[in-house]
Amino acid sequence: FTEKAAKEMEERVDVALPYGYTQMWISTFHSFCDRLLRQEAMHIGLDPGFRLLTEAQSILFIRKHLFELELDYFRPLGNPTKFIDGLLAHFSRLKDEDISSQQYLQYAKKIKNNKEEMIKSLELANAYKTYEELKVKEGVMDFADLIANSLKLFRTRSNVLKEYQKKFQYVLVDEFQDTNYSQNELAILLAGKRKNITVVGDDDQAIYRWRGAAISNIIQFRKRFPDVKVITLTKNYRSTSEILDSAYTLIQHNNPDRLEVREKINKKLLSVRKIKGEPVMFLYRDRVENEAEAVARKIKTLLKDMRDYSYKDMAILVRANDHAEP
């Protein structure tokens, strides 16, 4: 999912294999597609020397071409650039869901029961189409294009697809719960008729739904590959049994929408360390300031009561950086 994780996997494979990993491609989806398109983009009429736009560059690109998108509702006179971030997020999500500009236009034209909704959808669909054309014209791509154009390449150029299916006889996808629909389609195309595909995923760790990750990819995998062998990994090398048991009790509240229930498998993690560990304590306060105060007091008490501890033994984990400020 990240360049860092890909590098870690490279190092592990390098140690495990006597001759290293020179023949293998170990990368994120986006790096894989970038490398693929640099070699093969000309087959679908695109420039292999394309410039990859960062998020900030994509915003500047839209601002530069704002009046070519023929926007009305989504370009208010008082603040013409108000919806730029939203437009880009919308276009990116369409790519993640494998929806082309032509498909979107067809969908917009079919909205008959709500005129205002149809007008807005047509405006977005035409803007999406124009945005795609402008990028091709200027030889640029954004991150969502890497996956979408790779899919287009494999679907329209069967000779290229066959070449890469022959090249990659085995496909492994890690963090499968974080893949979106388009990435899933790409992996399945690569697997081809051989179906030598392994995916590693945990629905309980699916936290990227807001960016298009589809837990349905895991659920549908068995339908796509009925002969699949399911292996549950239940050994945990990091945590004490107290932490694992508490986490397992908590995650049960997501039932019945979990694979454990749907697939009738056991996902209860077992601690390899065989250390029971301290019981998990739940500290609840009515305000964030009071919570921060209680945590600070708890740390002071621990340091006072247990001389073996020092500040470096303490860790406070938060969901986002700004949550740590109090």
Disulfide bonds with the S-S distance in Angstrom:
none
